[in-house]
Amino acid sequence: MAHAHHRITLLGKPGCHLCDEARAIIERVAGDLGVPWEEQDITQSPELNEKYWEMIPVTLIDGVQHDFWRVNEARLRAALT
């Protein structure tokens, strides 16, 4: 059941309520499936900020964009299993 070969990355910024919602879903799914995840603040990277500021929160799986604005829990689970 462990899918540790995957990694989820949440791109967001402080004070973003959609990021808070996305974080809660990612924490739950990652915890259930044993998948490591990390969060990156786009305001700390000019490159990420320029690329993603209109789309956050952005969910990446193994560095590839999976979702933006909202995280669909069923779609995230399906992509990881």
DRENDO-1510 file (C-alpha; in Angstrom, 1 decimal, always signed):
<recs>
REC; n; res; u; v; w
REC; 1; MET; +0.0; +0.0; +0.0 .
REC; 2; ALA; +2.9; +2.4; +0.5 .
REC; 3; HIS; +3.6; +4.6; -2.5 .
REC; 4; ALA; +6.7; +6.3; -1.1 .
REC; 5; HIS; +8.1; +6.5; -4.7 .
REC; 6; HIS; +5.6; +9.3; -5.2 .
REC; 7; ARG; +6.0; +12.8; -3.7 .
REC; 8; ILE; +3.3; +15.5; -3.4 .
REC; 9; THR; +4.2; +19.1; -3.5 .
REC; 10; LEU; +1.8; +21.9; -2.5 .
REC; 11; LEU; +2.6; +25.3; -3.9 .
REC; 12; GLY; +1.0; +28.1; -2.0 .
REC; 13; LYS; +1.5; +31.3; +0.0 .
REC; 14; PRO; +0.7; +32.5; +3.5 .
REC; 15; GLY; -2.8; +33.8; +4.0 .
REC; 16; CYS; -4.3; +31.7; +1.2 .
REC; 17; HIS; -7.6; +30.1; +2.4 .
REC; 18; LEU; -7.7; +27.7; -0.6 .
REC; 19; CYS; -4.1; +26.7; +0.3 .
REC; 20; ASP; -5.4; +25.8; +3.8 .
REC; 21; GLU; -8.1; +23.7; +2.3 .
REC; 22; ALA; -5.7; +22.0; -0.1 .
REC; 23; ARG; -3.2; +21.3; +2.7 .
REC; 24; ALA; -5.9; +19.5; +4.8 .
REC; 25; ILE; -6.8; +17.2; +1.9 .
REC; 26; ILE; -3.2; +16.5; +1.0 .
REC; 27; GLU; -2.3; +15.8; +4.7 .
REC; 28; ARG; -5.2; +13.3; +4.8 .
REC; 29; VAL; -4.5; +11.5; +1.5 .
REC; 30; ALA; -0.7; +11.5; +2.1 .
REC; 31; GLY; -1.2; +10.1; +5.6 .
REC; 32; ASP; -3.6; +7.4; +4.4 .
REC; 33; LEU; -1.4; +6.3; +1.5 .
REC; 34; GLY; +2.0; +6.8; +3.2 .
REC; 35; VAL; +3.1; +9.3; +0.6 .
REC; 36; PRO; +5.6; +12.0; +1.6 .
REC; 37; TRP; +4.6; +15.6; +0.9 .
REC; 38; GLU; +6.1; +19.1; +1.2 .
REC; 39; GLU; +4.9; +22.6; +0.9 .
REC; 40; GLN; +6.6; +25.4; -0.9 .
REC; 41; ASP; +5.9; +29.1; -0.5 .
REC; 42; ILE; +5.8; +30.7; -3.9 .
REC; 43; THR; +6.6; +34.1; -2.5 .
REC; 44; GLN; +10.1; +32.8; -1.6 .
REC; 45; SER; +10.9; +32.0; -5.3 .
REC; 46; PRO; +10.6; +34.7; -8.0 .
REC; 47; GLU; +10.4; +31.8; -10.6 .
REC; 48; LEU; +7.6; +29.9; -8.8 .
REC; 49; ASN; +5.8; +33.2; -8.0 .
REC; 50; GLU; +5.8; +34.3; -11.6 .
REC; 51; LYS; +4.7; +30.9; -12.9 .
REC; 52; TYR; +2.0; +30.0; -10.4 .
REC; 53; TRP; +0.7; +33.1; -8.6 .
REC; 54; GLU; -2.7; +33.1; -10.4 .
REC; 55; MET; -3.2; +29.4; -9.9 .
REC; 56; ILE; -2.4; +28.6; -6.3 .
REC; 57; PRO; -2.8; +26.3; -4.6 .
REC; 58; VAL; -1.1; +24.1; -7.1 .
REC; 59; THR; -0.6; +20.4; -6.4 .
REC; 60; LEU; +2.4; +18.6; -8.0 .
REC; 61; ILE; +2.9; +14.9; -8.0 .
REC; 62; ASP; +6.5; +13.9; -8.6 .
REC; 63; GLY; +7.1; +17.5; -9.9 .
REC; 64; VAL; +4.3; +17.4; -12.5 .
REC; 65; GLN; +1.3; +19.6; -12.1 .
REC; 66; HIS; -1.8; +17.7; -11.0 .
REC; 67; ASP; -4.3; +20.2; -9.9 .
REC; 68; PHE; -4.7; +24.0; -9.2 .
REC; 69; TRP; -7.1; +26.2; -7.2 .
REC; 70; ARG; -8.8; +23.2; -5.6 .
REC; 71; VAL; -7.6; +19.7; -4.7 .
REC; 72; ASN; -10.0; +16.9; -5.7 .
REC; 73; GLU; -9.4; +14.2; -3.1 .
REC; 74; ALA; -10.7; +11.3; -5.2 .
REC; 75; ARG; -8.5; +12.4; -8.2 .
REC; 76; LEU; -5.5; +12.8; -6.0 .
REC; 77; ARG; -6.0; +9.4; -4.5 .
REC; 78; ALA; -6.4; +7.8; -7.9 .
REC; 79; ALA; -3.3; +9.4; -9.2 .
REC; 80; LEU; -1.2; +8.0; -6.4 .
REC; 81; THR; -2.5; +4.4; -6.5 .
</recs>
